[in-house]
């Protein structure tokens, strides 16, 4: 469903991503792991074309996205949930969801306000509240729900467990499990290994903007040298 091959990304003269390649199969959840500054967010932004890779390939369902505008990436089926959330604080929960509404997409789950309120009961209770009145965890839920209103075939999640209360982290893990059960393809960046193990099928570890590991969590657990080299603080 998502194929990334040999992308090289720069910020000015700074070379950030080095030959990054990864794949995410249909209905699979893959966790992009690594320390701060490893290149996780830049990888997601490069896939979404918010940052233009200098070379390489990004394909969604066979459609090449390199050199295309971010809105073309969205039309191709990518949905991006940034770490900063970026909800509309002056709009209600319902109005935020309406902003994200897109037509159903062939081969992807279709999301409606009713379904999303079942998935995020906290939002249903606060549907008439302004975005600025929500807690950090509720804003994260709203950002994901608004992105799902676009009916993406691939969801990019940047640090979904970052900066939210433990009880909301548990809800977030359960929610990602439900999204997977609906057949949604997900690539998420994470620093929280425990959270990633709960929600993902496979891990890709970045360090210094390059892929250092790509495999199952069982393989990762069996090789403490990799964990110590690339994930330990």
Helices and strands as residue ranges (DSSP letters): E 2-11, E 14-24, E 29-33, H 40-48, E 55-60, E 63-64, H 70-76, E 78-81, H 93-99, H 113-119, H 121-125, G 131-133, H 136-148, E 154-158, H 166-181, E 185-190, H 193-199, E 202-207, E 210-215, H 217-221, H 224-230
